[in-house]
Amino acid sequence: MDRILIRGGTPLSGEIVISGAKNAALPLMVASLLSDEPLELTNIPHLADITQMAKLLAELGVELNMNGNPGLGNADGRFLSLTARDVSNTTASYDTVRRMRASFLVFGALMARCGKAKVSLPGGCAIGARPVDLHLKAIEAMGANIELEEGYVIADAPNGLKGGRVEFPFVSVGATESAMMAACLADGETVLENAACEPEISDLARCLISMGGKISGHGTPTIRIQGRDRLLGAGHSVLPDRIETGTYAMAPAMAGGSVLLKGTRVDLIGALIPILTEVGLEIAEQEDGLLVSNGGGRHRAVDVVTEPYPGFPTDLQAQFMAIMTTAHGESRIKETIFENRFMHVPELNRMGADITVDGDTAIVRGVEKLRGAPVMATDLRASVSLVLAALAAEGETEINRVYHLDRGFERIEDKLGRCGVEIERVKA
């Protein structure tokens, strides 16, 4: 199992090209199931989750072709062509789906295209229950018959899906994406209430519209979809990864120095900008990205509460906690999205952090120094929080179980290494 070794204390200096968003690319890949014509995606990140989704789609009968420049200097990213001429298989097995929760997105697309699906209940990161109930209720509202049997969701709609009204009891990005894709081929109009508003939702909507879908209201809590008989092929560029943008924007707080984040936009991290400014970072919008610099001196403690978009993202909570470990003062970080997303706390404390957890709130008392130590990644975002902590730690930090990191951060050792960080991947 690979490990990453980091020796802290080197200020950042250089550029980081922000990859395409994994959380946008995965549903976009699934959208290929809705058409028998090619869907051509650019700016696809090279990540384990992308590979896993490609394998699943291939099992369902999708033809895939990937090419493009794998180097860091190409901001356009990789090119991926997906063609679902014939969906030869409507079963997504446990062995495939358990590896990645986003695999369950194929359920709605298969129901829309084929009128039937058998999809395993998912696995994924252990950061909370994250049930698929909302996915099922949305597709059920469109006329599907659904049963649960031996760990599988088995559904059919003999006469096809019908438009309906879906009111989500709470905001769910995955369920919104699943319902939106299914509704594109349903008969009649579907209205989604309390829909997720994340940029990834709008990115998927724009792609579906380019395929011939009729969608309005994306980016707001009410989305309307008028079903079509079929969707066409299209080309689409994946939007920049806002979580990667936010993560690297925090790095100068720990390492010092400055970094130019290329190929990204300030609007993607709008909720984060005033918080990082209050922390003490300087952020300047450039023609080709964002320049983030350490303002000098010890950064300040700031309280945050995770919220659905456009609030502070839960996917940046662990990273923010890492930079609070060396801030001046005490910060309180409240997690309102997932019930089990503080598993990185013991690992940060191993490095000398002073963090206690009280229910859904972590109290972080800033210390002057962190110390390098062997630590273990527990999930995707927790793993990168340890990388940020290691940038400021005295001595060497050894991060184990970095397969979590590889699910969401493309070539992190190369990107940070080009900015002067002493970082090395040790192959198993």
C-alpha positions in Angstrom: 0.0 0.0 0.0 1.5 3.4 -1.1 2.6 6.0 1.5 3.3 9.7 1.1 6.2 11.3 3.0 6.2 15.1 3.6 8.8 17.2 5.3 7.2 20.4 6.4 8.6 23.9 6.7 9.1 24.9 3.0 7.1 28.0 1.8 5.1 27.5 -1.4 6.2 29.2 -4.6 4.7 28.3 -8.0 1.6 27.3 -9.9 -1.0 24.5 -9.5 -3.3 23.7 -12.4 -6.7 22.8 -11.0 -8.2 19.6 -12.4 -11.7 19.1 -13.6 -14.1 18.4 -10.8 -14.5 14.7 -9.9 -18.0 15.4 -8.4 -19.1 16.9 -11.8 -17.3 14.3 -14.0 -18.9 11.3 -12.4 -22.6 12.2 -13.1 -21.6 13.6 -16.5 -20.1 10.1 -17.4 -23.4 8.5 -16.2 -25.3 10.9 -18.5 -23.9 9.0 -21.4 -26.4 6.2 -20.7 -29.2 8.5 -21.7 -28.3 8.6 -25.4 -27.2 6.2 -28.1 -24.9 8.9 -29.5 -21.4 9.8 -28.3 -21.0 12.1 -25.3 -17.5 13.7 -25.5 -16.2 15.1 -22.2 -13.0 17.2 -21.8 -11.1 18.3 -18.6 -11.6 14.8 -17.1 -9.4 14.3 -14.0 -7.2 11.2 -13.7 -8.5 9.7 -10.5 -9.3 6.3 -9.1 -13.1 7.1 -8.9 -13.1 8.1 -12.6 -11.5 4.8 -13.4 -14.0 2.9 -11.3 -16.9 4.6 -13.0 -15.5 3.9 -16.4 -15.3 0.2 -15.5 -18.9 0.2 -14.3 -20.2 1.9 -17.5 -18.2 -0.5 -19.6 -19.9 -3.4 -17.8 -23.3 -1.9 -18.7 -22.3 -1.7 -22.4 -20.9 1.8 -22.8 -18.0 2.1 -25.2 -15.2 4.4 -23.8 -12.2 6.0 -25.4 -9.8 8.2 -23.5 -6.9 10.3 -24.8 -5.3 13.6 -24.3 -2.3 15.0 -22.5 -1.7 13.4 -19.1 0.7 16.2 -18.1 0.0 18.9 -15.5 0.5 21.7 -18.0 -2.7 21.0 -20.0 -5.5 23.0 -18.4 -8.0 21.4 -20.8 -7.4 18.0 -19.2 -8.2 14.6 -20.7 -10.7 13.8 -23.4 -13.2 11.0 -22.8 -15.7 9.7 -25.3 -18.6 7.6 -24.1 -21.1 5.9 -26.4 -24.1 3.8 -25.1 -25.4 2.5 -28.4 -26.9 -0.5 -26.8 -27.2 -0.9 -23.0 -26.5 -4.6 -22.9 -26.7 -5.0 -19.1 -28.9 -3.3 -16.5 -27.3 -4.8 -13.5 -24.7 -3.0 -11.4 -23.1 -5.6 -9.1 -22.2 -5.3 -5.5 -18.5 -5.9 -6.3 -18.6 -2.8 -8.5 -20.9 -0.4 -6.6 -19.4 -1.1 -3.2 -16.2 0.6 -4.2 -17.7 4.0 -4.8 -21.0 5.5 -3.6 -21.4 7.6 -6.8 -21.9 4.4 -8.7 -25.5 4.4 -7.6 -26.2 7.3 -10.0 -26.6 4.7 -12.8 -29.9 3.7 -11.2 -31.9 6.7 -12.4 -30.2 6.7 -15.9 -30.9 3.0 -16.4 -34.5 3.4 -15.4 -34.9 6.3 -17.9 -33.2 4.6 -20.8 -34.2 0.9 -20.3 -37.2 1.0 -18.0 -35.5 -1.5 -15.6 -32.5 -1.7 -13.3 -30.9 -3.9 -10.7 -28.3 -1.9 -8.7 -26.5 -2.9 -5.5 -26.8 -0.8 -2.5 -23.6 1.2 -2.4 -20.5 1.4 -0.2 -18.0 4.3 -0.3 -16.4 6.5 2.4 -17.4 5.7 6.0 -18.5 9.3 6.9 -22.1 8.6 7.6 -25.1 6.6 6.5 -25.9 8.6 3.4 -28.9 6.4 2.5 -30.2 6.2 -1.1 -33.8 6.5 0.0 -34.1 9.9 -1.7 -32.9 8.4 -5.1 -35.6 5.7 -4.8 -38.4 8.1 -3.8 -37.6 10.3 -6.7 -37.7 7.5 -9.3 -40.7 6.0 -7.6 -42.5 9.4 -8.0 -42.0 8.9 -11.7 -43.9 5.7 -11.8 -41.2 3.0 -11.1 -42.0 -0.2 -9.1 -39.1 -0.7 -6.6 -38.2 -3.6 -4.4 -35.2 -4.3 -2.2 -33.9 -7.9 -2.3 -30.7 -9.3 -0.9 -28.8 -6.0 -0.9 -30.1 -5.0 -4.4 -32.5 -2.3 -5.6 -34.7 -4.0 -8.3 -37.0 -1.7 -10.2 -39.0 -1.6 -13.4 -41.3 0.8 -15.2 -43.0 -1.3 -18.0 -44.6 1.7 -19.6 -41.6 4.1 -19.1 -41.1 6.8 -16.5 -43.7 9.5 -16.2 -43.2 13.1 -15.1 -44.0 13.9 -11.5 -43.4 16.2 -8.6 -40.5 15.3 -6.3 -40.0 17.3 -3.0 -36.8 16.3 -1.3 -37.1 16.4 2.6 -33.5 17.6 2.7 -30.9 18.7 0.1 -29.2 15.8 -1.6 -26.8 16.4 -4.5 -26.8 12.7 -5.6 -30.6 12.4 -5.5 -31.0 15.7 -7.4 -28.6 14.5 -10.1 -30.3 11.1 -10.4 -33.8 12.5 -10.6 -32.7 15.2 -13.1 -31.2 12.6 -15.5 -34.2 10.2 -15.2 -36.6 13.1 -15.8 -34.9 14.0 -19.1 -36.4 10.8 -20.7 -39.7 10.7 -18.7 -43.0 11.4 -20.3 -44.2 14.9 -19.3 -42.8 17.5 -16.9 -41.0 16.7 -13.6 -40.6 19.3 -10.9 -37.8 18.9 -8.3 -38.4 20.9 -5.1 -35.7 21.6 -2.5 -33.2 20.5 -5.1 -29.4 20.9 -4.6 -27.9 24.1 -6.0 -24.3 23.1 -6.2 -22.2 24.2 -9.3 -21.9 20.5 -10.2 -25.7 20.3 -10.6 -25.7 23.2 -13.0 -22.8 21.7 -14.9 -24.8 18.5 -15.4 -27.8 20.5 -16.4 -25.8 22.4 -19.0 -24.5 19.1 -20.5 -28.0 17.6 -20.6 -29.4 20.7 -22.3 -26.6 20.4 -24.9 -27.8 16.8 -25.4 -31.3 18.1 -26.1 -32.8 18.1 -22.6 -35.2 20.8 -21.6 -34.2 22.0 -18.1 -34.9 25.2 -16.3 -34.2 26.5 -12.8 -30.9 24.6 -12.2 -28.9 26.4 -9.6 -32.1 27.2 -7.7 -34.1 25.0 -5.3 -36.8 24.4 -8.0 -35.8 22.6 -11.2 -38.2 21.9 -14.0 -37.5 19.2 -16.6 -39.6 18.5 -19.7 -39.1 15.0 -20.8 -37.9 14.1 -24.3 -38.3 11.0 -26.4 -34.5 10.8 -26.8 -31.3 12.7 -26.1 -28.5 13.3 -28.6 -24.7 13.3 -28.5 -22.9 16.4 -27.3 -19.5 17.8 -26.2 -18.9 19.3 -22.7 -16.0 20.5 -20.7 -16.0 19.6 -17.0 -15.9 22.6 -14.7 -12.9 23.2 -12.4 -12.8 21.3 -9.1 -14.0 23.7 -6.4 -12.9 21.4 -3.6 -9.4 21.1 -5.0 -9.4 24.9 -5.5 -10.4 25.4 -1.9 -7.9 22.9 -0.6 -4.9 24.4 -2.3 -6.1 27.9 -1.4 -5.7 26.9 2.2 -2.2 25.6 1.8 -0.3 28.9 2.1 -1.8 29.3 5.6 0.2 26.2 6.7 3.3 26.4 4.5 3.6 30.1 4.0 4.5 31.7 0.6 2.0 32.0 -2.3 0.6 29.8 -5.0 -1.2 30.6 -8.3 -4.2 28.3 -8.8 -4.6 28.1 -12.6 -7.7 27.3 -14.5 -10.2 28.0 -11.7 -12.7 30.7 -10.8 -13.4 32.7 -7.7 -17.2 32.1 -7.9 -16.7 28.4 -7.3 -15.4 29.1 -3.7 -17.5 32.2 -3.0 -18.4 31.1 0.6 -14.7 30.4 1.3 -13.2 33.7 0.2 -14.3 35.9 3.1 -13.4 33.2 5.6 -9.9 32.8 4.3 -9.5 36.5 4.1 -10.5 36.7 7.8 -8.0 33.9 8.5 -5.3 36.2 7.1 -4.7 35.0 3.6 -4.6 37.4 0.6 -6.6 36.3 -2.5 -6.3 38.1 -5.8 -8.3 37.2 -8.9 -6.0 36.8 -12.0 -6.8 36.4 -15.6 -5.8 32.7 -15.5 -6.9 31.9 -12.0 -6.4 32.9 -8.3 -3.3 34.0 -6.5 -3.3 33.1 -2.8 -0.6 34.4 -0.5 0.2 34.2 3.2 -0.3 37.7 4.6 2.6 37.2 7.1 2.5 36.3 10.7 0.4 33.6 12.4 -3.1 33.2 10.9 -6.3 33.7 12.9 -8.9 31.3 14.3 -12.3 31.5 12.7 -15.6 29.6 13.4 -17.4 27.8 10.5 -20.6 25.8 10.1 -20.9 23.4 7.1 -24.0 24.0 5.0 -25.5 23.0 1.7 -24.3 25.2 -1.2 -23.8 28.2 -1.3 -22.7 27.7 2.4 -19.4 26.4 3.6 -18.8 23.0 2.0 -18.6 19.9 4.1 -16.0 18.6 1.7 -13.6 21.4 2.9 -14.3 20.9 6.6 -11.4 18.6 7.3 -9.0 20.8 5.4 -10.2 23.9 7.3 -9.7 22.1 10.6 -6.1 21.3 9.6 -5.3 25.0 9.1 -7.1 25.9 12.4 -4.7 23.6 14.3 -1.9 26.3 14.1 -4.1 29.4 14.1 -4.0 32.0 16.8 -6.9 31.4 19.1 -9.8 28.9 19.4 -12.1 28.0 16.6 -15.4 26.0 16.6 -16.2 23.9 13.5 -19.8 22.6 13.3 -20.6 19.7 10.9 -24.2 19.7 9.9 -24.2 17.5 6.8 -22.6 14.2 7.8 -22.8 12.6 11.2 -19.5 10.9 11.2 -17.0 13.3 9.6 -14.6 13.9 12.4 -12.5 10.8 12.0 -9.5 12.9 11.1 -9.4 14.4 14.6 -7.4 11.6 16.3 -4.8 11.7 13.4 -4.4 15.5 13.7 -4.0 15.2 17.4 -1.2 12.7 16.8 0.6 15.5 15.2 0.3 17.7 18.2 -3.0 19.4 17.5 -5.4 20.2 20.3 -8.9 19.2 19.2 -11.9 18.0 21.1 -15.2 16.9 19.7 -18.6 17.7 21.4 -21.4 16.2 19.3 -21.5 17.8 15.9 -18.9 20.5 16.9 -15.1 20.3 17.0 -13.2 22.8 19.2 -9.8 23.5 17.9 -7.3 25.3 20.1 -4.5 26.6 17.9 -0.9 25.4 18.8 2.3 27.1 17.6 3.8 23.9 16.2 2.7 20.6 14.8 5.1 17.6 14.7 5.6 15.1 12.0 4.2 11.6 12.8 2.9 8.5 11.1 -0.8 9.0 10.4 -3.6 7.2 8.6 -6.1 8.5 6.1 -9.7 7.5 7.0 -11.5 9.0 4.1 -11.0 11.2 1.0 -11.2 14.7 2.6 -9.6 13.6 5.8 -6.5 12.3 3.9 -5.8 15.7 2.3 -6.3 17.4 5.7 -3.3 15.4 6.9 -1.3 16.7 3.9 -2.1 20.3 4.8 -1.1 19.6 8.4 2.2 18.1 7.3 3.1 21.2 5.4 3.5 23.0 8.7 4.8 20.2 10.8 8.4 19.9 12.1 10.1 16.8 10.8 8.6 14.2 8.5 5.0 13.0 8.3 4.1 9.6 6.9 0.6 9.4 5.5 -0.7 5.8 5.1 -3.7 4.5 3.2 -3.3 7.2 0.5 -5.7 5.3 -1.8 -8.3 7.5 -0.3 -6.3 10.5 -1.5 -6.1 9.1 -5.0 -9.9 9.0 -5.3 -10.1 12.8 -5.4 -6.8 14.6 -5.8 -4.9 14.2 -9.0 -1.1 13.8 -8.7 -1.0 15.7 -5.4 2.7 15.0 -4.9 3.6 16.4 -8.3 1.5 19.5 -7.9 2.8 20.3 -4.4 6.3 19.2 -5.4 6.4 21.8 -8.2 5.7 24.5 -5.6 8.8 23.5 -3.5 7.2 21.0 -1.0 9.4 18.1 0.0 7.0 15.3 -0.8 7.5 11.8 -2.0 5.3 8.9 -2.8 6.7 5.5 -1.6 5.2 2.7 -3.6 4.1 -0.5 -1.8 
